[in-house]
Amino acid sequence: MFLLGVSLPLSVLLVLMLRRACPLRPNLTAALGGLAVAAAAAALLAPFHPLETTAVDLMVHGATVLGVIGLNGLAGGRLLDRSRR
């Protein structure tokens, strides 16, 4: 929940900033922005998360990161595509 709670507002801000640019591949740009946002959220989680992790914990984190990348790729790509405006 922490990763999603931090990633969502950061994703919105990143897509708003990227709308001023003119990306050649909007879906890829948005997906890589999602990767950056997920990495920032994971870095913010590190001080609050216990050091010992289990395989289930790593799988949940991986699924959350893939979800953030996928959502950014779908939604952000549509928002960044200038040909659809």
ABEGO torsion letter per residue (X at the ends): XAAAAAAAAAAAAAAAAAAABBBABAAAAAAAAAAAAAAAAAAAAAAABBABBBAAAAAAAAAAAAAAAAAAAAAAAAAABAAAX
